[in-house]
């Protein structure tokens, strides 16, 4: 007996059974008054359909025409069942019928020794079938404006960005079109994700998750986007302050992680100050979150609903980023390592990641002392924090600015204390 054949046959049957079981459970726990309307095939039938696909592949070598006959028979039976369903029960849904056809193909794939791909597709299929209620809730919340914004974001990312040159152009090589537009896309994307998250999850969890995931990309962009959102809903101060604080806290985590990947010695010197800043930041976020409002606000009455991408703000800060990026390049080219601290300040205005990776690598290559690299990273972090605070005051106003001032005083204070203790440790 060919045990490999038996194993693959069992895989085909189990895949079909699991898909059929999902369909059966959907019918049992559906809200349909007449369960027969939604019923097409159960777990046994789907297992047999997958088995039939497996047998089709098995018999193909001796009778090639058999696979065509069986495939047409399956399609015919499924088509007939759909006809009965639409005429007798007036139910136009055809999810189960399409799932049955895919199940037949999965059984055929398993025989062709593509079982890993078949299992992956089968699991993905079950997930898609299972999340139907959640997808329906999302679809109900989508407006034409949301759809147009998503199309515009896709066009910005996949049509315009690839054709822009990734090099310094213009007088004195000051401007990089690719990086400038990329920053505009990041800010616009975070605005859109924040808008969608708030719309689906509510203003409390949505804003915090926007800060969490947006902070993994750019805490500066999150500060811009959420500050702009706050101006239209000022009653939710703690909500938006928590989202911005979460993104800014992740900056400390990102810097520590990047330093660890490039140069463990630099990371060890940064460990205590940045861990202290991260921990104090998370505590501050938790306190804000506990005092945040849970009542959903009406996004349709805000400017965000009309422009979920906040495109004007995105382009404005993208251009600002491009100008500063060019200035950094000039300083770096003319002064080299002598201008490390100047470069750190300039780089911190727009981004901390690039300067962190650069200084850690220079120290690893012994082109820069360990202490100078650490100082440069700290200077960039402090500069970036102050710039974000300025952006928050500028866009969001005094109320949210004062709330985030307290956040930065605490986190940067903890960083300073950690640096002092760390210096004593390394010196001793």
C-alpha positions in Angstrom: 0.0 0.0 0.0 1.3 3.5 -0.9 1.2 5.3 2.4 2.1 8.6 0.8 -1.0 8.3 -1.4 -3.2 7.4 1.6 -1.8 10.5 3.5 -2.6 12.9 0.6 -6.0 11.3 0.2 -6.8 12.0 3.9 -5.6 15.6 3.5 -8.0 16.1 0.7 -10.9 14.6 2.7 -10.1 16.6 5.8 -9.8 19.8 3.8 -13.2 19.3 2.3 -14.7 18.3 5.7 -13.4 21.4 7.4 -14.8 23.7 4.6 -18.1 21.9 4.8 -18.2 22.1 8.6 -17.8 25.9 8.3 -20.7 26.0 5.9 -22.9 23.9 8.2 -22.1 25.9 11.3 -22.9 29.1 9.4 -26.4 27.7 8.6 -27.0 26.4 12.1 -26.1 29.7 13.8 -27.4 32.0 11.1 -30.3 34.4 11.8 -32.3 33.0 8.8 -35.8 32.2 9.8 -36.0 29.2 7.4 -32.6 27.4 7.7 -33.4 25.4 4.5 -33.0 28.5 2.4 -29.3 28.8 3.3 -28.5 25.1 3.1 -26.6 23.7 0.1 -24.2 21.0 1.3 -22.8 19.8 4.6 -19.5 18.6 5.8 -19.8 15.1 4.3 -20.8 16.5 0.9 -17.9 18.9 0.8 -15.5 16.0 1.9 -16.9 13.9 -1.0 -16.4 16.8 -3.4 -12.8 17.1 -2.4 -12.4 13.3 -2.6 -13.9 13.4 -6.1 -11.3 16.0 -7.1 -8.6 13.7 -5.8 -10.0 10.7 -7.7 -10.2 12.8 -10.9 -6.4 13.4 -10.7 -5.8 9.8 -9.9 -7.8 8.4 -12.8 -6.5 11.0 -15.3 -3.4 9.0 -16.1 -5.4 6.0 -17.3 -8.5 7.8 -18.6 -7.8 11.5 -19.4 -11.3 12.2 -20.4 -12.6 11.3 -16.9 -11.5 14.5 -15.4 -13.5 16.5 -17.9 -16.6 14.4 -17.3 -16.4 14.7 -13.6 -15.6 18.4 -13.6 -18.6 19.1 -15.9 -20.8 16.8 -13.7 -19.8 18.8 -10.6 -20.4 22.1 -12.2 -23.8 20.8 -13.5 -24.9 19.6 -10.1 -23.8 22.8 -8.4 -25.6 24.9 -11.1 -28.8 22.9 -10.7 -28.7 23.3 -6.9 -28.3 27.1 -7.4 -31.2 27.1 -9.8 -33.4 25.3 -7.2 -32.2 27.7 -4.5 -33.0 30.9 -6.5 -36.4 29.7 -7.8 -37.7 27.9 -4.7 -36.3 30.0 -1.9 -35.6 33.3 -3.8 -32.1 33.3 -2.3 -29.5 34.8 -4.7 -26.3 34.1 -2.7 -23.9 31.6 -4.3 -21.0 31.5 -1.8 -21.5 27.8 -1.0 -21.6 26.9 -4.7 -18.4 28.7 -5.4 -16.8 27.1 -2.3 -17.8 23.7 -3.6 -16.1 24.3 -7.0 -12.9 25.5 -5.2 -13.1 22.4 -2.9 -13.1 20.1 -5.9 -10.0 21.9 -7.3 -8.3 21.6 -3.9 -8.8 17.8 -3.9 -7.2 17.8 -7.4 -4.3 19.9 -6.2 -3.6 17.5 -3.3 -3.3 14.6 -5.7 -0.9 16.6 -7.9 1.4 16.9 -4.8 0.5 20.5 -4.2 -0.9 19.8 -0.8 0.9 22.6 0.9 -0.6 25.2 -1.4 -4.0 23.4 -1.2 -3.9 23.6 2.6 -2.9 27.3 2.5 -5.8 28.1 0.1 -8.2 26.0 2.1 -7.4 27.8 5.4 -7.6 31.2 3.6 -10.9 30.1 2.2 -12.3 29.2 5.6 -11.2 32.5 7.0 -12.9 34.4 4.2 -16.1 32.4 4.7 -16.0 33.0 8.5 -15.5 36.7 8.5 -18.6 37.4 6.4 -20.4 39.3 9.3 -17.4 41.5 10.0 -17.0 42.2 6.3 -20.7 43.2 6.1 -20.3 45.6 8.9 -17.3 47.2 7.2 -19.1 47.4 3.9 -22.1 49.1 5.6 -19.7 51.8 6.9 -18.1 52.5 3.5 -19.2 55.6 1.7 -18.4 56.8 -1.8 -16.0 59.3 -0.3 -14.1 56.5 1.5 -13.8 54.5 -1.7 -12.6 57.5 -3.7 -10.0 58.3 -1.0 -8.7 54.7 -1.2 -8.4 54.9 -5.0 -6.5 58.2 -4.7 -4.1 56.7 -2.1 -3.5 53.7 -4.4 -2.8 56.0 -7.3 -0.4 58.1 -5.2 1.5 54.9 -4.1 1.5 52.7 -7.2 1.2 55.1 -10.1 3.0 58.3 -9.1 5.6 57.2 -6.7 7.4 54.6 -9.0 8.0 57.1 -11.7 9.6 59.7 -9.4 13.5 59.7 -9.4 15.1 58.6 -6.1 18.0 61.1 -6.3 18.8 64.6 -5.4 17.9 67.1 -8.1 17.6 70.8 -8.6 20.1 73.6 -7.6 22.7 72.3 -5.2 21.0 68.9 -5.3 18.5 69.9 -2.6 15.4 68.0 -3.5 14.6 64.3 -3.6 11.2 63.8 -5.3 10.8 60.2 -4.4 11.4 60.6 -0.6 9.3 63.8 -0.5 6.3 62.1 -2.1 6.9 59.0 0.0 6.6 61.0 3.2 3.4 62.6 1.8 2.0 59.1 1.2 2.9 58.0 4.7 1.1 60.9 6.3 -1.9 60.5 4.0 -2.1 56.8 4.7 -2.0 57.2 8.4 -4.7 59.8 8.2 -6.8 57.4 6.2 -6.1 54.4 8.4 -7.0 56.5 11.5 -10.2 57.6 9.9 -11.2 54.0 9.0 -10.1 52.6 12.5 -12.2 55.3 14.3 -15.2 54.6 12.0 -15.1 50.9 12.6 -13.7 50.5 16.1 -14.9 53.7 17.7 -13.1 56.8 18.8 -11.4 55.2 21.8 -9.8 52.0 20.5 -9.5 53.3 16.9 -7.4 56.3 17.8 -5.1 54.2 20.0 -4.6 51.5 17.4 -3.8 54.3 14.8 -1.1 55.5 17.1 0.2 52.0 17.7 0.5 50.9 14.1 1.2 54.4 12.7 4.0 54.7 15.2 5.7 51.7 13.7 6.2 53.8 10.6 6.4 57.5 11.6 5.5 59.0 14.9 5.8 62.5 13.3 3.2 61.6 10.6 0.9 60.3 13.3 1.3 63.6 15.3 0.4 65.5 12.2 -2.7 63.3 11.3 -4.2 62.9 14.8 -3.6 66.6 15.7 -5.6 67.5 12.6 -8.4 65.1 13.5 -8.4 66.5 17.1 -9.2 70.0 15.8 -12.6 68.8 14.6 -13.5 66.9 17.8 -11.9 68.8 20.7 -14.2 67.1 23.3 -12.0 63.9 22.9 -8.7 65.3 24.2 -7.5 62.2 26.0 -8.4 60.0 23.1 -6.2 61.8 20.6 -3.5 62.6 23.1 -3.3 58.8 23.9 -2.9 58.0 20.2 -0.1 60.5 19.7 1.6 59.5 22.9 1.5 55.8 21.8 3.1 56.7 18.5 5.8 58.8 20.2 6.5 56.0 22.7 7.1 53.6 19.8 9.8 55.9 18.6 11.9 55.0 21.6 11.2 51.3 21.0 12.2 51.6 17.3 15.5 53.4 18.1 16.5 50.8 20.6 15.6 47.9 18.3 17.5 49.5 15.3 20.6 50.1 17.4 20.5 46.5 18.6 20.3 45.1 15.1 23.3 47.2 13.8 25.5 47.6 16.9 24.9 45.8 20.2 27.4 48.0 22.0 25.5 51.1 21.1 22.3 49.4 22.0 23.6 48.5 25.5 24.4 52.1 26.2 20.9 53.1 25.0 19.1 50.3 26.8 18.4 51.8 30.2 17.5 55.4 29.0 15.3 54.3 26.1 13.6 51.4 28.1 12.8 53.9 30.9 11.4 56.4 28.3 9.3 53.6 26.7 8.0 52.2 30.0 7.0 55.7 31.3 5.4 56.5 28.0 3.3 53.3 28.1 2.1 54.1 31.6 1.2 57.7 30.5 -0.8 56.2 27.5 -2.6 53.8 29.8 -3.7 56.6 32.2 -4.9 58.7 29.2 -6.7 55.7 27.8 -8.5 54.9 31.0 -9.8 58.5 31.1 -10.7 58.6 27.4 -14.3 58.9 26.3 -16.1 55.9 24.8 -19.1 57.6 23.1 -18.6 57.5 19.3 -18.5 60.9 17.6 -20.0 61.6 14.2 -17.2 61.6 11.6 -19.6 62.7 8.9 -19.8 66.2 10.5 -16.1 66.7 10.3 -13.6 67.8 7.6 -12.1 64.3 7.9 -15.2 62.7 6.3 -14.8 65.0 3.3 -11.1 64.4 3.0 -10.0 61.2 4.8 -6.5 61.4 3.4 -5.9 65.0 4.7 -4.0 65.4 1.4 -3.2 69.1 1.8 -1.5 68.5 5.2 0.3 65.4 3.7 1.7 67.3 0.8 2.7 70.3 3.0 4.7 68.2 5.4 6.1 66.1 2.5 7.6 69.2 0.9 8.9 70.3 4.3 10.6 66.9 4.8 12.1 67.2 1.3 13.7 70.6 2.0 15.1 69.5 5.3 16.4 66.2 3.8 18.3 68.2 1.2 19.8 70.5 3.9 21.0 67.4 5.8 22.8 66.1 2.7 24.6 69.4 2.2 25.9 69.5 5.8 26.9 65.8 5.6 28.8 66.3 2.3 30.7 69.4 3.5 31.5 68.6 7.1 31.6 64.8 7.3 32.1 63.4 10.8 32.8 66.8 12.2 29.2 67.8 11.7 27.7 64.7 13.4 25.8 66.6 16.0 24.6 69.2 13.5 23.4 66.3 11.3 21.7 64.7 14.2 19.8 67.9 15.0 18.8 68.3 11.3 17.9 64.7 10.9 15.9 64.7 14.1 13.6 67.3 12.6 12.2 64.8 10.1 13.3 61.3 11.1 15.2 59.4 13.8 15.5 56.0 12.1 18.0 57.1 9.4 20.4 58.8 11.8 20.2 55.9 14.3 21.1 53.3 11.7 23.8 55.5 10.2 25.5 56.4 13.5 25.3 52.8 14.8 26.9 51.5 11.6 29.6 54.1 11.7 30.5 53.1 15.2 30.4 49.5 14.2 32.9 50.2 11.4 35.1 52.1 13.9 34.7 55.3 11.9 33.1 57.0 14.9 33.5 56.6 18.6 30.8 54.8 20.6 30.1 57.8 22.8 29.7 60.2 19.8 27.3 57.8 18.2 25.1 57.5 21.3 25.1 61.3 21.8 24.1 61.8 18.2 21.2 59.3 18.5 20.0 61.0 21.7 20.2 64.5 20.2 18.2 63.3 17.2 15.6 61.8 19.5 15.2 64.9 21.6 15.1 67.1 18.5 12.4 64.9 17.0 10.4 65.0 20.2 10.5 68.8 20.4 9.6 69.1 16.7 6.6 66.8 17.2 5.5 68.9 20.2 5.7 72.0 18.1 3.6 70.4 15.4 1.0 69.4 18.0 0.8 73.0 19.3 0.7 74.4 15.8 -2.0 72.1 14.4 -3.9 70.9 17.5 -3.7 73.9 19.7 -2.8 74.6 23.4 -5.0 72.0 25.1 -3.6 68.9 23.4 -0.2 70.6 23.3 -0.1 71.0 27.1 -1.2 67.3 27.6 1.6 66.1 25.3 4.1 68.5 26.9 3.6 66.6 30.2 4.2 63.3 28.2 7.5 64.5 26.7 8.7 66.0 30.1 8.2 62.6 31.7 9.6 60.4 28.9 12.6 62.7 28.2 13.2 63.1 31.9 13.3 59.4 32.3 15.7 59.1 29.4 18.0 61.7 31.0 18.0 59.8 34.3 18.7 56.6 32.4 21.6 58.2 30.5 23.1 59.5 33.8 22.9 56.1 35.4 24.1 54.4 32.2 27.2 56.7 32.0 28.1 55.9 35.6 27.8 52.2 34.9 30.0 52.3 31.7 32.5 54.7 33.2 33.0 52.5 36.2 
